[in-house]
């Protein structure tokens, strides 16, 4: 997977709660509930799937947006364009 997420050091058995926001200048969409993710590679795959799904959308509403992944403290972990 992408080496850019290597700083996500999570080796515990408990899942991490992460938030997958969709950011576009005009209309951001924030994930207020979050999702439990087992390991960093899972978070990257989820973000990539969300970005791919937006890319195949029938509308162009999300063109130029990115999926931003944050932890429970709000720290930016990584983004997928």
N, C-alpha and C positions, 0 to 999 in steps of 0.2 A: 504494500500500500504506500501511499505518499509519505516520504520521509519527513515532510513538514509537520506532521502531527506527532513526531517522536517525543515531544515534550509532554504529551499526555501520559504521565506516568501513573498507571492504575493497575496494580497487580493484585488488588484485593478481590475477595470473592463476591463482595457486595456490588450491585450495579451502581453506576454513576447516573445522576440526574443531569441531563443536558437539555439545552433549549435550542431549537432550530428556527431561527428567525429568517424571514424572507425580506431582504432589504432592497428597496428601490427608492430613489430620492423622493419621488412624488407620493408614494404610498407604501410605507413599510408595513409588514404584517408580522407582529410579534407572537412568539410561542409563549404564552403565559403559564402553561401547564407543565411543559417539559416532558421528557421521555426517559425511562430508565434504559441505560445502555450498558452492556456487559463489559466491553473492552473498547479501546480507542479505534481499532480497525472497524468495529461495528458502527461507530459514530460517523466515520468517514464514508462508509458505504451508504448509510442512510442519507447523509447530506448529498452525496453524488446522485442517488436515486431521485431525491427531491428536485435537484437541479435538472436532471435529465427529463423528468416528468414535465417541468415547467417549459423546457425547450421544445417539447412536443405538443404544447397546449394549442388549442385551436385559435386562441386570440394572442395578440402580441402584448398583452398587459404586463407581462413579467420579463420582456426582453430587456437585457442590460441589468437584470437584478442578480443578486447573489444570495446563497444560503450561508448564514453566519451561525456558527455554533459557539454557545457560551455555557459556562458552568453555573452552578447555583449562586456564586458570588457575582455573576455578571461579567466575568473575565472572558474576553474574546480568545477562543482556542484556535480556531481556523475558519476560513471562508472558502466556499466553492463558487466560482463565477458561473 
